[in-house]
Amino acid sequence: MRETRNRGVPGAAGGARGAGGREERARKSARKEQGAPEKRGRVYTAEYRVERSGVLMEFLLEKCHTSRNNVKSLLSGHFVQVNGSPVSRHDFLLAKDDEVKLSKYPVRGQEDGGRGAPKKKVSLKVLYEDADFIAVDKPAGLLSIESDKDPECAFGYVLEGMRRENPAARPYILHRIDKETSGVLIFAKNVKIHSLLRMDWNNHVTLREYYALVEGKMEEKEGTIVSYLKENRNNLVYVTHDPSGQKAVTHYSVVRENDAYSLLRVRIDTGRKNQIRVQMREAGHPVVGDDKYGCNKNPIGRLGLHAAALEFRHPVTGEKISVTSPMPPSFRSVF
């Protein structure tokens, strides 16, 4: 097993056939507005999800049905974002599940320190790094990748850190953890490794371990929860008895407890959206700070969920790679 090493990733303050016409109109409109872009929110004229790896220029030519010169103008004018970060390199490598967006107005961020740069200053601790992977300790409150409402994300900070050493480098998303969850977040550093893992991620992962601070005292001090999960149109996940839902398997054991709260060590066999949060709520012990799923208590000022360990096998060498993050001290403060 490889040894981890620590250093910091510095943060900064920081289509259809008609698509070609839309991009061209967006580009012209954006140039007119460059004098006062600060007052504009992020408005997108097109959004795409990448289905297979490739080069950004060729991807945009295929999706936009426009000329190579027009695509070059979109890139040089800072109208193109990948996973929330502005990209101007025409040879930028895309991977499956990347999100490519065309902005109505220029977006300046990690590439040039402009409008799109995160406003906060965040330093992500690197938990592990080698030639193929980089793992960071994501703080609670930071997205894994950007959303329309919040452009600040771990992907952007890791991208910025990698580009300090190699302007052509980029991270590739292997998995995500919720915005309010802290802990281990791993990226691949090249498209080949990413493609091999994304094809069969769940079978390569051998351990997913969390700490969860939940309401109340658990009746059973250890156990396994098996249920089926579905998501409604409001993006809320719920437990169903319908086997057409996604099967979710969660193992837990009590680490500490009092009359008000229980600290659990949790291991999940399946990585479903909001899995631990939904199953704990269904069991009558919601995760503290989780107002989305019915908890009105928040003794630690954040969601009581931390991704403590992720272990997986290298898709080429078969080597086991294990990355851990210590439990936040606040989780013990209620005992």
MITOR-853013 format. One record per residue (C-alpha): residue number from 1; x, y, z. Coordinates in nm, 4 decimals, m for minus. Example, Ala and Ser with C-alpha at 12.3 -4.5 7.8 and 13.67 -1.06 7.14 Angstrom:
// residues 2
<1; <1.2300; m0.4500; 0.7800>>
<2; <1.3670; m0.1060; 0.7140>>
END
This chain:
// residues 335
<1; <0.0000; 0.0000; 0.0000>>
<2; <0.1329; 0.3417; m0.0902>>
<3; <0.2150; 0.5976; 0.1739>>
<4; <0.0371; 0.9289; 0.1711>>
<5; <0.2112; 1.2630; 0.1648>>
<6; <0.0717; 1.6017; 0.2545>>
<7; <0.1009; 1.9400; 0.0925>>
<8; <m0.1429; 2.2214; 0.0242>>
<9; <m0.3408; 2.3146; m0.2840>>
<10; <m0.3633; 2.6953; m0.2626>>
<11; <m0.6998; 2.8512; m0.3301>>
<12; <m0.7428; 3.1874; m0.4930>>
<13; <m0.9664; 3.4780; m0.4115>>
<14; <m1.1151; 3.3418; m0.6023>>
<15; <m2.7147; 2.0707; m2.9129>>
<16; <m2.9504; 2.1074; m3.1668>>
<17; <m2.8897; 2.2205; m3.5264>>
<18; <m2.9561; 2.5799; m3.4268>>
<19; <m2.6862; 2.5769; m3.1618>>
<20; <m2.4287; 2.7458; m3.3859>>
<21; <m2.6462; 3.0522; m3.4197>>
<22; <m2.7045; 3.0676; m3.0470>>
<23; <m2.3344; 3.0501; m2.9716>>
<24; <m2.2572; 3.3203; m3.2279>>
<25; <m2.5278; 3.5503; m3.0881>>
<26; <m2.4027; 3.4814; m2.7349>>
<27; <m2.0478; 3.5645; m2.8355>>
<28; <m2.1465; 3.8933; m3.0009>>
<29; <m2.3758; 3.9907; m2.7152>>
<30; <m2.1066; 3.9093; m2.4614>>
<31; <m1.8493; 4.1274; m2.6338>>
<32; <m2.0860; 4.4220; m2.6102>>
<33; <m2.1181; 4.3643; m2.2371>>
<34; <m1.7497; 4.3204; m2.1533>>
<35; <m1.7350; 4.6735; m2.0202>>
<36; <m1.9493; 4.5806; m1.7168>>
<37; <m1.9491; 4.2021; m1.6694>>
<38; <m1.9338; 4.2225; m1.2931>>
<39; <m2.3039; 4.2980; m1.2668>>
<40; <m2.4072; 3.9959; m1.4727>>
<41; <m2.5040; 3.6626; m1.3236>>
<42; <m2.4047; 3.3413; m1.4931>>
<43; <m2.6391; 3.2808; m1.7847>>
<44; <m2.5803; 2.9851; m2.0151>>
<45; <m2.6840; 2.9514; m2.3787>>
<46; <m2.6069; 2.5787; m2.3947>>
<47; <m2.5148; 2.2966; m2.1571>>
<48; <m2.3720; 1.9557; m2.2490>>
<49; <m2.2667; 1.6407; m2.0654>>
<50; <m1.9699; 1.4574; m2.2136>>
<51; <m2.0418; 1.0969; m2.3089>>
<52; <m1.6885; 0.9932; m2.4075>>
<53; <m1.3392; 1.1324; m2.3661>>
<54; <m1.1974; 1.3630; m2.6316>>
<55; <m1.0603; 1.7093; m2.7108>>
<56; <m1.2652; 2.0205; m2.6266>>
<57; <m1.2310; 2.1771; m2.9731>>
<58; <m1.3677; 1.8686; m3.1497>>
<59; <m1.6459; 1.8339; m2.8935>>
<60; <m1.7632; 2.1921; m2.9500>>
<61; <m1.7449; 2.1562; m3.3273>>
<62; <m1.9684; 1.8497; m3.3065>>
<63; <m2.2195; 2.0013; m3.0646>>
<64; <m2.2365; 2.3592; m3.1958>>
<65; <m2.2405; 2.2854; m3.5694>>
<66; <m2.0422; 2.6001; m3.6368>>
<67; <m1.7049; 2.6927; m3.7841>>
<68; <m1.3686; 2.6273; m3.6240>>
<69; <m1.3065; 3.0039; m3.6109>>
<70; <m1.6280; 3.0593; m3.4181>>
<71; <m1.5311; 2.7903; m3.1666>>
<72; <m1.1867; 2.9487; m3.1282>>
<73; <m1.3584; 3.2819; m3.0585>>
<74; <m1.5753; 3.1236; m2.7903>>
<75; <m1.2667; 2.9782; m2.6235>>
<76; <m1.0457; 3.2853; m2.6467>>
<77; <m1.3347; 3.5061; m2.5350>>
<78; <m1.3824; 3.3027; m2.2128>>
<79; <m1.7343; 3.1836; m2.2930>>
<80; <m1.6610; 2.8131; m2.2311>>
<81; <m1.6659; 2.6415; m1.8914>>
<82; <m1.5808; 2.2846; m1.7995>>
<83; <m1.7160; 2.1741; m1.4607>>
<84; <m1.7557; 2.5389; m1.3657>>
<85; <m1.4048; 2.6535; m1.4551>>
<86; <m1.3382; 2.8736; m1.7618>>
<87; <m1.1258; 2.7025; m2.0246>>
<88; <m0.9598; 2.8670; m2.3250>>
<89; <m0.7290; 2.5864; m2.4431>>
<90; <m0.8608; 2.4246; m2.7616>>
<91; <m0.6662; 2.1046; m2.6806>>
<92; <m0.8187; 2.0701; m2.3315>>
<93; <m0.8966; 1.7019; m2.2680>>
<94; <m1.2521; 1.6094; m2.1742>>
<95; <m1.3617; 1.2978; m1.9863>>
<96; <m1.6920; 1.1152; m1.9569>>
<97; <m1.9438; 1.2997; m1.7346>>
<98; <m1.7675; 1.6374; m1.7636>>
<99; <m2.0152; 1.9276; m1.7838>>
<100; <m1.9490; 2.1789; m2.0617>>
<101; <m2.1383; 2.5079; m2.0580>>
<102; <m2.1418; 2.8052; m2.2946>>
<103; <m2.1871; 3.1327; m2.1089>>
<104; <m2.3787; 3.4282; m2.2462>>
<105; <m2.1153; 3.6587; m2.0988>>
<106; <m1.7374; 3.6182; m2.0562>>
<107; <m1.6428; 3.4256; m1.7440>>
<108; <m1.3005; 3.4916; m1.6015>>
<109; <m1.1751; 3.2676; m1.3273>>
<110; <m0.8870; 3.0346; m1.2456>>
<111; <m0.7234; 3.0884; m1.5849>>
<112; <m0.6936; 3.4660; m1.5530>>
<113; <m0.7940; 3.5627; m1.1977>>
<114; <m1.1060; 3.7510; m1.3088>>
<115; <m1.4762; 3.7471; m1.2308>>
<116; <m1.5208; 3.3730; m1.2032>>
<117; <m1.2509; 3.3231; m0.9422>>
<118; <m1.3779; 3.2089; m0.6006>>
<119; <m1.4312; 3.4950; m0.3579>>
<120; <m1.3086; 3.3008; m0.0554>>
<121; <m0.9543; 3.1901; 0.0097>>
<122; <m0.9453; 2.8161; 0.0666>>
<123; <m0.6435; 2.5909; 0.1074>>
<124; <m0.7252; 2.2261; 0.0436>>
<125; <m0.5056; 1.9746; 0.2230>>
<126; <m0.3732; 1.7095; m0.0142>>
<127; <m0.4163; 1.3718; 0.1542>>
<128; <m0.2549; 1.1646; m0.1186>>
<129; <m0.0917; 1.2217; m0.4565>>
<130; <0.0947; 1.0152; m0.7137>>
<131; <0.1273; 1.0192; m1.0931>>
<132; <m0.2332; 0.9061; m1.1438>>
<133; <m0.4367; 1.0412; m0.8500>>
<134; <m0.4803; 1.3374; m0.6198>>
<135; <m0.6967; 1.3194; m0.3058>>
<136; <m0.7969; 1.6243; m0.1018>>
<137; <m0.9651; 1.6845; 0.2327>>
<138; <m1.2794; 1.8713; 0.1245>>
<139; <m1.4218; 2.1030; 0.3923>>
<140; <m1.7920; 2.1136; 0.4708>>
<141; <m1.9676; 2.3840; 0.2697>>
<142; <m1.7633; 2.3423; m0.0495>>
<143; <m1.9133; 2.1756; m0.3565>>
<144; <m1.7296; 1.8905; m0.5272>>
<145; <m1.8034; 2.0552; m0.8631>>
<146; <m1.9812; 2.3831; m0.9371>>
<147; <m2.3552; 2.4409; m0.9584>>
<148; <m2.5463; 2.7191; m1.1340>>
<149; <m2.5914; 2.8939; m0.7982>>
<150; <m2.2421; 2.8414; m0.6584>>
<151; <m1.9318; 2.8398; m0.8830>>
<152; <m1.6854; 2.7790; m0.5985>>
<153; <m1.5872; 2.4120; m0.5860>>
<154; <m1.3122; 2.1636; m0.5022>>
<155; <m1.2633; 2.0802; m0.8703>>
<156; <m1.1770; 2.4436; m0.9426>>
<157; <m0.9238; 2.4656; m0.6611>>
<158; <m0.7557; 2.1368; m0.7565>>
<159; <m0.7484; 2.2480; m1.1208>>
<160; <m0.5811; 2.5730; m1.0186>>
<161; <m0.3231; 2.3922; m0.8063>>
<162; <m0.2340; 2.1449; m1.0811>>
<163; <m0.1990; 2.4221; m1.3399>>
<164; <0.0581; 2.5982; m1.1255>>
<165; <0.2910; 2.3085; m1.2040>>
<166; <0.1650; 2.2243; m1.5547>>
<167; <m0.0652; 2.4606; m1.7498>>
<168; <m0.2017; 2.1665; m1.9512>>
<169; <m0.2908; 1.9546; m1.6449>>
<170; <m0.6423; 1.8985; m1.5138>>
<171; <m0.8212; 1.6742; m1.2608>>
<172; <m1.0852; 1.4182; m1.3631>>
<173; <m1.3893; 1.3579; m1.1436>>
<174; <m1.4187; 1.0042; m1.0047>>
<175; <m1.6920; 1.0589; m0.7455>>
<176; <m1.8598; 1.3348; m0.5448>>
<177; <m1.9555; 1.3997; m0.1859>>
<178; <m2.2326; 1.6335; m0.0753>>
<179; <m2.1551; 2.0012; m0.0301>>
<180; <m2.2141; 1.9901; 0.3469>>
<181; <m2.0183; 1.6663; 0.3919>>
<182; <m1.6440; 1.6914; 0.4621>>
<183; <m1.3641; 1.4473; 0.3939>>
<184; <m1.1923; 1.2403; 0.1265>>
<185; <m1.2439; 1.3459; m0.2348>>
<186; <m1.0353; 1.1810; m0.5074>>
<187; <m0.9589; 1.2905; m0.8640>>
<188; <m0.7747; 1.1098; m1.1420>>
<189; <m0.4897; 1.3007; m1.3068>>
<190; <m0.5166; 1.1547; m1.6568>>
<191; <m0.8005; 1.0562; m1.8863>>
<192; <m0.6893; 0.6942; m1.9325>>
<193; <m0.7054; 0.6145; m1.5608>>
<194; <m1.0332; 0.8047; m1.5285>>
<195; <m1.1916; 0.6090; m1.8135>>
<196; <m1.0829; 0.2736; m1.6721>>
<197; <m1.2207; 0.3537; m1.3260>>
<198; <m1.5447; 0.5203; m1.4333>>
<199; <m1.6428; 0.2121; m1.6338>>
<200; <m1.6551; 0.0062; m1.3143>>
<201; <m1.5986; 0.2408; m1.0187>>
<202; <m1.8068; 0.0471; m0.7655>>
<203; <m1.6167; m0.2756; m0.8270>>
<204; <m1.2804; m0.1021; m0.7893>>
<205; <m1.3788; 0.0576; m0.4554>>
<206; <m1.3201; m0.1768; m0.1619>>
<207; <m1.4054; 0.0576; 0.1285>>
<208; <m1.6211; 0.3671; 0.1824>>
<209; <m1.6236; 0.4714; 0.5472>>
<210; <m1.7920; 0.7693; 0.7141>>
<211; <m1.8503; 0.9142; 1.0570>>
<212; <m2.2099; 1.0203; 1.1192>>
<213; <m2.3404; 1.2152; 1.4174>>
<214; <m2.7119; 1.1371; 1.4515>>
<215; <m3.0015; 1.2255; 1.6779>>
<216; <m3.0921; 0.9978; 1.9679>>
<217; <m2.9623; 0.6698; 2.1052>>
<218; <m2.9492; 0.3751; 1.8650>>
<219; <m3.1531; 0.0781; 1.9819>>
<220; <m2.9139; m0.1637; 1.8100>>
<221; <m2.5463; m0.0794; 1.8650>>
<222; <m2.4500; m0.2201; 1.5281>>
<223; <m2.6440; m0.3342; 1.2287>>
<224; <m2.7058; m0.3255; 0.8550>>
<225; <m2.9714; m0.1225; 0.6752>>
<226; <m3.0882; m0.2423; 0.3336>>
<227; <m3.3437; m0.0402; 0.1416>>
<228; <m3.4375; 0.0928; m0.2022>>
<229; <m3.4028; 0.4610; m0.2839>>
<230; <m3.5763; 0.6833; m0.5375>>
<231; <m3.5587; 1.0569; m0.6103>>
<232; <m3.8615; 1.2827; m0.6579>>
<233; <m3.8945; 1.5788; m0.8902>>
<234; <m3.7797; 1.8114; m0.6099>>
<235; <m3.4443; 1.6260; m0.5934>>
<236; <m3.5281; 1.4696; m0.2574>>
<237; <m3.4293; 1.1056; m0.2112>>
<238; <m3.6704; 0.8774; m0.0261>>
<239; <m3.6975; 0.5134; 0.0826>>
<240; <m3.9351; 0.2926; m0.1125>>
<241; <m4.0380; m0.0721; m0.1019>>
<242; <m4.0340; m0.0755; m0.4807>>
<243; <m3.7391; m0.2921; m0.5931>>
<244; <m3.7127; m0.0831; m0.9093>>
<245; <m3.5407; 0.1770; m0.6904>>
<246; <m3.1651; 0.1772; m0.6295>>
<247; <m3.0600; m0.0771; m0.3685>>
<248; <m2.8650; 0.0833; m0.0829>>
<249; <m2.6685; m0.1120; 0.1785>>
<250; <m2.5313; 0.0612; 0.4896>>
<251; <m2.3484; m0.0942; 0.7872>>
<252; <m2.3087; 0.1003; 1.1122>>
<253; <m2.1663; 0.0653; 1.4616>>
<254; <m2.1935; 0.3009; 1.7586>>
<255; <m1.8665; 0.4679; 1.8603>>
<256; <m2.0019; 0.6953; 2.1356>>
<257; <m2.3470; 0.7899; 2.2620>>
<258; <m2.5448; 0.9804; 2.5194>>
<259; <m2.9170; 1.0374; 2.5628>>
<260; <m2.9261; 1.3007; 2.2868>>
<261; <m2.6803; 1.1878; 2.0178>>
<262; <m2.4942; 0.8893; 1.8766>>
<263; <m2.1636; 0.8914; 1.6910>>
<264; <m2.1573; 0.6173; 1.4284>>
<265; <m1.8882; 0.4591; 1.2169>>
<266; <m2.0610; 0.3860; 0.8866>>
<267; <m1.9530; 0.1685; 0.5951>>
<268; <m2.1534; 0.1706; 0.2744>>
<269; <m2.1501; m0.0991; 0.0081>>
<270; <m2.3300; 0.1258; m0.2411>>
<271; <m2.2643; 0.4929; m0.3144>>
<272; <m2.6183; 0.6253; m0.3681>>
<273; <m2.7086; 0.9930; m0.3545>>
<274; <m2.7719; 1.1040; 0.0071>>
<275; <m2.7721; 0.7360; 0.1071>>
<276; <m2.6672; 0.7670; 0.4725>>
<277; <m2.8771; 1.0759; 0.5322>>
<278; <m3.1965; 0.9207; 0.3948>>
<279; <m3.1546; 0.5831; 0.5650>>
<280; <m3.0763; 0.7393; 0.9036>>
<281; <m3.3839; 0.9599; 0.8737>>
<282; <m3.5952; 0.6560; 0.7889>>
<283; <m3.4515; 0.4749; 1.0931>>
<284; <m3.5645; 0.7635; 1.3165>>
<285; <m3.2143; 0.8986; 1.3765>>
<286; <m3.1495; 1.1788; 1.1256>>
<287; <m2.7995; 1.3189; 1.0817>>
<288; <m2.7592; 1.6361; 1.2895>>
<289; <m2.7761; 1.9600; 1.0935>>
<290; <m2.9648; 1.7899; 0.8094>>
<291; <m3.2678; 2.0147; 0.7705>>
<292; <m3.3162; 1.8783; 0.4175>>
<293; <m3.4093; 1.5428; 0.5664>>
<294; <m3.5955; 1.6430; 0.8782>>
<295; <m3.3395; 1.7214; 1.1501>>
<296; <m3.3969; 2.0456; 1.3426>>
<297; <m3.0987; 2.0069; 1.5749>>
<298; <m2.7554; 2.1401; 1.4861>>
<299; <m2.5207; 2.1293; 1.7870>>
<300; <m2.2008; 2.1466; 1.5769>>
<301; <m2.3037; 2.4153; 1.3271>>
<302; <m2.2741; 2.1885; 1.0212>>
<303; <m2.3949; 1.8578; 0.8791>>
<304; <m2.2765; 1.5714; 1.0985>>
<305; <m2.1323; 1.3610; 0.8161>>
<306; <m1.7643; 1.3076; 0.7312>>
<307; <m1.6085; 1.0895; 0.4588>>
<308; <m1.3305; 0.9288; 0.6642>>
<309; <m1.1820; 0.6687; 0.4290>>
<310; <m1.1865; 0.5566; 0.0680>>
<311; <m0.9980; 0.2529; m0.0526>>
<312; <m0.9774; 0.1290; m0.4111>>
<313; <m0.7643; m0.0776; m0.6455>>
<314; <m0.5537; 0.0803; m0.9186>>
<315; <m0.7176; m0.0200; m1.2493>>
<316; <m0.3828; m0.1036; m1.4146>>
<317; <m0.1502; m0.2331; m1.1408>>
<318; <m0.4140; m0.3752; m0.9047>>
<319; <m0.2390; m0.1980; m0.6148>>
<320; <m0.4615; m0.1063; m0.3213>>
<321; <m0.4712; 0.2677; m0.2514>>
<322; <m0.6138; 0.3830; 0.0818>>
<323; <m0.6837; 0.7468; 0.1708>>
<324; <m0.8065; 0.8618; 0.5112>>
<325; <m0.9190; 1.1868; 0.6713>>
<326; <m0.9399; 1.2349; 1.0505>>
<327; <m1.2777; 1.2921; 1.2113>>
<328; <m1.3497; 1.6621; 1.2794>>
<329; <m1.3072; 1.7430; 1.6529>>
<330; <m1.6566; 1.8963; 1.6647>>
<331; <m1.8097; 1.5492; 1.6239>>
<332; <m1.6869; 1.4592; 1.9739>>
<333; <m1.7812; 1.7927; 2.1291>>
<334; <m2.1385; 1.6836; 2.2121>>
<335; <m2.0212; 1.4022; 2.4398>>
END
